[in-house]
Amino acid sequence: MMILEVESSANCEEGIFARFKEAGPARAIGQIRLFDRNPAGEWYWVTGWGNDPGMPVCPAHAQPVEDSGAGLAYLVFGGIYGLRFKSDRDEPWSIDNPEQWGESYLALSSERDLRYL
């Protein structure tokens, strides 16, 4: 059993406390394909976001979990303040950058939308 806890913060407004049944080990990820802004999908850099004000960036992971509706899903999670996304690799991570955004977590149906480190 895996427990995911994300506190609401400036990175993401919605916190979460949930349990998931693990279906495999977690692996560190660096990119994720999202379909929110483009129906064909776009690759974004992803990191975890923690509560250390000097260094909030922390690893992001994907872990296969059982999903009652879909069978198997890939839970993408980061730090206590969730995940943070950006499109430009060279741009520094910043909570103040309007081109970046945060989410508490994501559940993906396909591993093809993940790029592992």
C-alpha positions as CSV (number, residue, x, y, z in Angstrom):
1,M,0.0,0.0,0.0
2,M,1.3,3.4,-0.9
3,I,0.1,6.6,0.8
4,L,0.3,9.9,-1.1
5,E,0.1,13.1,0.9
6,V,0.4,16.5,-0.8
7,E,-0.3,19.7,1.2
8,S,-1.9,22.7,-0.5
9,S,0.6,25.4,-1.2
10,A,1.6,28.2,-3.7
11,N,2.5,25.4,-6.1
12,C,-0.8,23.7,-6.1
13,E,-4.0,24.8,-4.4
14,E,-5.5,21.3,-3.8
15,G,-3.9,18.9,-1.4
16,I,-4.6,15.2,-1.3
17,F,-4.3,12.3,1.1
18,A,-4.9,9.0,-0.6
19,R,-4.0,5.3,-0.6
20,F,-3.0,3.3,-3.7
21,K,-2.3,-0.3,-4.2
22,E,1.2,-0.7,-5.6
23,A,1.6,-2.8,-8.8
24,G,5.4,-2.2,-9.2
25,P,8.3,-0.1,-8.0
26,A,8.5,3.7,-8.4
27,R,11.0,5.1,-10.9
28,A,12.4,8.6,-11.2
29,I,11.1,10.5,-14.2
30,G,12.2,13.7,-16.0
31,Q,9.5,14.3,-18.6
32,I,5.9,13.6,-19.1
33,R,3.6,14.0,-22.1
34,L,0.4,16.0,-21.4
35,F,-2.6,16.5,-23.7
36,D,-4.1,19.6,-21.9
37,R,-2.8,22.2,-24.3
38,N,-2.4,20.2,-27.5
39,P,-4.6,17.2,-28.5
40,A,-1.5,15.6,-30.0
41,G,0.4,15.8,-26.7
42,E,3.4,17.8,-25.7
43,W,6.4,16.8,-23.6
44,Y,7.1,18.8,-20.4
45,W,9.9,18.7,-17.8
46,V,8.6,17.6,-14.4
47,T,10.0,17.8,-10.9
48,G,8.8,17.3,-7.4
49,W,8.2,20.4,-5.3
50,G,9.1,20.2,-1.6
51,N,8.9,22.5,1.4
52,D,12.6,23.5,1.6
53,P,12.5,27.3,0.6
54,G,16.2,27.2,-0.4
55,M,15.9,24.1,-2.6
56,P,12.2,23.1,-3.3
57,V,13.1,21.0,-6.3
58,C,13.1,17.2,-5.5
59,P,12.7,14.0,-7.6
60,A,9.4,13.2,-9.4
61,H,8.5,9.5,-9.7
62,A,6.0,7.3,-11.5
63,Q,4.7,4.1,-10.0
64,P,2.3,1.6,-11.4
65,V,-0.8,1.3,-9.2
66,E,-4.0,-0.6,-9.4
67,D,-6.9,1.5,-10.6
68,S,-10.4,0.1,-10.1
69,G,-11.7,1.7,-13.3
70,A,-8.8,1.2,-15.7
71,G,-7.0,-1.8,-14.3
72,L,-3.5,-0.3,-14.2
73,A,-2.5,3.4,-14.0
74,Y,0.8,5.2,-13.5
75,L,0.8,7.4,-10.5
76,V,3.1,10.4,-11.0
77,F,4.0,12.1,-7.7
78,G,6.7,14.5,-6.3
79,G,7.3,16.3,-3.0
80,I,5.0,17.4,-0.2
81,Y,3.9,20.3,-2.4
82,G,3.3,18.1,-5.4
83,L,4.7,18.3,-9.0
84,R,5.9,21.3,-11.1
85,F,6.0,21.4,-14.9
86,K,7.8,23.5,-17.5
87,S,8.3,23.4,-21.2
88,D,11.8,24.9,-21.5
89,R,14.6,22.7,-20.1
90,D,17.1,25.5,-19.5
91,E,14.7,27.8,-17.7
92,P,15.2,27.6,-13.9
93,W,12.4,26.2,-11.8
94,S,10.5,29.0,-10.1
95,I,7.2,29.2,-8.2
96,D,6.9,32.8,-9.6
97,N,7.2,31.9,-13.3
98,P,3.7,32.1,-14.9
99,E,4.9,29.7,-17.7
100,Q,5.3,26.9,-15.1
101,W,2.5,25.3,-13.1
102,G,1.9,22.8,-10.3
103,E,-0.3,19.8,-9.7
104,S,-0.8,17.7,-6.6
105,Y,-0.3,14.4,-8.6
106,L,-1.3,12.8,-11.9
107,A,-2.6,9.4,-12.9
108,L,-1.8,8.3,-16.4
109,S,-3.2,5.4,-18.3
110,S,-0.1,4.8,-20.5
111,E,3.6,4.4,-19.7
112,R,4.3,5.8,-23.2
113,D,3.7,9.2,-21.7
114,L,6.6,9.0,-19.4
115,R,10.4,9.5,-19.9
116,Y,12.4,7.9,-17.1
117,L,15.7,9.2,-15.8
